[in-house]
Amino acid sequence: MTKIHPLATVHPNAKLGEDVEIGPYAYVDEYVTIGDRCKILPHATIFNYVEMGTDCTVFPGAVIGAVPQDLKFDGEVTYVRIGNRVNIRECATINRGTKASGKGVTQIGDDVLLMSYTHVAHDCTVGNHCILVSYVGIAGETDVDDWAIIGGGAVAHQFSKIGKHAMVSGGSKINKDIPPYSLCGRDPISFAGVNIVGLRRRGYTSEQIREIKDMYDLIYNSGMNVSDACARIRDGFAPSEEKDVILSFIASSKRGIVKGMGSNVSKGDLE
């Protein structure tokens, strides 16, 4: 049974699923769809053109679906689409897309945690199982792939890409693309190694992790340029999903990937 607090403001045309809870002083606009078992806590705001999946929680002070902070926006109908089991913590903000980008939608995947005061700008895509720690801000048209974790206070330049299973340290300035499976940090931001702990937690074997490390050794530690290193990987490594993910990410990178810092994890770390 859906429960709407008498002090909440919910437009009668909003589409609410089963067992939705909306707390006092929450605001839900007209063109909003909220899936089953979602909780909209007190003082949360959901503006027009937001579509939310099931089992999500929106905490106090969060604002979803505000018009984009983009001077190209001209009042057109654009969207925020949120997956299932997403937690949007206190005072986080997610802006709608813009038609000028060619997307017109800001997309959040399943099982995502947006911690307090995070900002997801217009036309961003955040994949499944991602974590944006408190005070992270990702500028317009940034893509964050599945399982990526961005540390507190990090900021991403417009059009940046963060690869799957990557981890970025807190306070980082992301001005180049973050390769998949990597650890990146320092100032200026640099490749620091492979996200071994994260990959182990997600079921990757030592052999898979070692192969990822060997590929990145070619890219960052062999003295070759990135194009030559990728050619060596393409010809010299057996087919694998990890190889395809790394090569396709680099090939599609428009900003270029982060540089190395002259050090990497040792093979002993993989034992």
Stockholm file with secondary structure:
# STOCKHOLM 1.0

chainA/1-271         MTKIHPLATVHPNAKLGEDVEIGPYAYVDEYVTIGDRCKILPHATIFNYVEMGTDCTVFPGAVIGAVPQDLKFDGEVTYVRIGNRVNIRECATINRGTKASGKGVTQIGDDVLLMSYTHVAHDCTVGNHCILVSYVGIAGETDVDDWAIIGGGAVAHQFSKIGKHAMVSGGSKINKDIPPYSLCGRDPISFAGVNIVGLRRRGYTSEQIREIKDMYDLIYNSGMNVSDACARIRDGFAPSEEKDVILSFIASSKRGIVKGMGSNVSKGDLE
#=GR chainA/1-271 SS CCEECTTCEECTTCEECTTCEECTTCEECSSEEECTTCEECTTCEECSSEEECSSCEECTTCEEEECCSCTTCCSCCCEEEECSSCEECTTCEEECCCGGGTCCEEEECSSCEECTTCEECTTCEECTTCEECTTCEECTTCEECTTCEECTTCEECTTCEECTTCEECTTCEECSBBCTTEEEETTTTEEEEECHHHHHHTTCCHHHHHHHHHHHHHHHHSSCCHHHHHHHHHHHSCCCHHHHHHHHHHHHCSSCBCEECSCCCCGGGGC
#=GC SS_cons         CCEECTTCEECTTCEECTTCEECTTCEECSSEEECTTCEECTTCEECSSEEECSSCEECTTCEEEECCSCTTCCSCCCEEEECSSCEECTTCEEECCCGGGTCCEEEECSSCEECTTCEECTTCEECTTCEECTTCEECTTCEECTTCEECTTCEECTTCEECTTCEECTTCEECSBBCTTEEEETTTTEEEEECHHHHHHTTCCHHHHHHHHHHHHHHHHSSCCHHHHHHHHHHHSCCCHHHHHHHHHHHHCSSCBCEECSCCCCGGGGC
//
